[in-house]
Amino acid sequence: METMTSLLPVTRRGPLDPAAVAEIRALAAEAAAADGVAPLSENPLLHLTAEAGTVHLLVRAPRDDVDRQDVANPDGALAGYAQLDLGAPGSATAEMVVAPRFRRRGVGRVLLEAARGLAAEDGAGSPDGRQFSVWAHGDLPAARAFAASAGLAVVRELLFLSLDLSTLPADEGAPTPRGVSVRAFVPGQDEDDWRRANARAFAHHPEQGRITRRDLDARMAEPWFDAAGFLLAERDGVLLGSVWTKVHPADATHEAAGEIYVVGVDPDAQGLGLGGALIRQGLEHLAGRGIGTAILYCEADNEIALRAYARLGFARAGVDVQFG
């Protein structure tokens, strides 16, 4: 089959126009239907329209493919898309997707090498440059083979865990610590306090620890946001921790699921058992909404958290892999 390695990606920075956003979302949906797993995570989708430290790379099919495949699009069918996140000091992280009909034609390699080159160029002024990595969601065999052929090895694994909420054990061992009260997040009041506490809780986390007010506002503007499922734990008016839940609606292939989206405890409040109590309250909130399945993501090397989740009945259901 004819390759497309001679094509150069179109590179854009800043928010994309609505037409480009719609194309990329349609491409991601097409790939998800083919692969059974979404190719892009939440952050890249939100950053399509954000003033974030990201670079967008788009590869379009050559003219002869346009004539056969997408005559309605004079610019050419979107064959592949990659997003390069340059917002974290010292690192450059990419996510990418190739349209199923244009795979095995070099589109992925074009996107990968272009993203690598931009990362190297952007980090040229620092002594250690930027550490480049790329996510593969679902850990599909084709992604493993592609990464190996590009000289990339696994540097991080993010486990996807699930729990049948009907089997949630009665647990008297995770009470709310004495003097701590839990309430729902209040939009317009709690944003800055939550961000400060979250930054402390995730000071060393490559993504969660650098959520900006704009990032938070973007999530609160999403259709799934529900302040009642965003629980804050306080003592004497000081925010100590939180659990944020997210409901994924049912679709043609999946039932509705409730996610423990973010759970964090301020370092000064660790050791109180607050994290376990918050997770429990988050799960009970989801069960109270009639959700049957709970999900969450956990770093594969976080053995303490994995043991705690296993005690609640969570089991591994998938994995996302970062190659670098």
HUHUWO-V479958 format. One record per backbone hydrogen bond with DSSP energy under -1.0 kcal/mol. CO is the residue of the C=O (numbers start at 1). NH is the residue of the N-H. Records with the same first field share a line. If there is no record, write none. Layout:
BEGIN
CO: NH  NH
END
This chain:
BEGIN
4: 7
10: 58
12: 56
17: 21
18: 22
19: 23
20: 24
21: 25
22: 26
23: 27
24: 28
25: 29
26: 30
27: 31
28: 32
29: 33
30: 34
31: 35
32: 36
41: 45
42: 46
43: 47
46: 49
48: 16
50: 52
52: 54
53: 86
55: 84
56: 12
57: 82
58: 10
59: 79  80
62: 66
63: 67
64: 68
65: 69
66: 70
70: 73
73: 76
77: 61
79: 99
80: 59
81: 97
82: 57
83: 95
84: 55
85: 93
88: 91
90: 131
92: 133
93: 85
94: 135
95: 83
97: 81
99: 102
100: 103
105: 4
106: 110
107: 111
108: 112
109: 113
110: 114
111: 115
112: 116
113: 117
114: 118
115: 119
116: 120
117: 121
118: 122
119: 123
123: 126
131: 92
133: 94
134: 323
136: 321
140: 144
141: 145
142: 146
143: 147
144: 148
145: 149
146: 150
147: 152
148: 151
153: 324
156: 322
157: 300
158: 320
159: 298
160: 317  318
161: 296
162: 315
163: 294
164: 167
165: 168
177: 180
181: 234
183: 232
186: 189  190
190: 194
191: 195
192: 196
193: 197
194: 198
195: 199
196: 200
197: 201
198: 202
200: 203
202: 205
207: 210
208: 211
212: 216
213: 217
214: 218
215: 219
216: 220
217: 221
219: 222
222: 225
226: 229
227: 230
229: 245
230: 185
231: 243
232: 183
233: 240  241
234: 181
235: 238
238: 235
240: 266
241: 233
242: 264
243: 231
244: 261  262
246: 259
248: 257
254: 251
257: 248
258: 295
259: 246  261
262: 244
264: 242
266: 269
269: 272
273: 277
274: 278
275: 279
276: 280
277: 281
278: 282
279: 283
280: 284
281: 285
282: 286
283: 287
284: 288
286: 291
287: 290
292: 165
293: 258
294: 163
295: 260
296: 161
298: 159
299: 302
301: 303
302: 306
303: 307
304: 308
305: 309
306: 310
307: 311
308: 312
309: 314
315: 162
318: 160
320: 158
321: 136
322: 155  156
323: 134
END
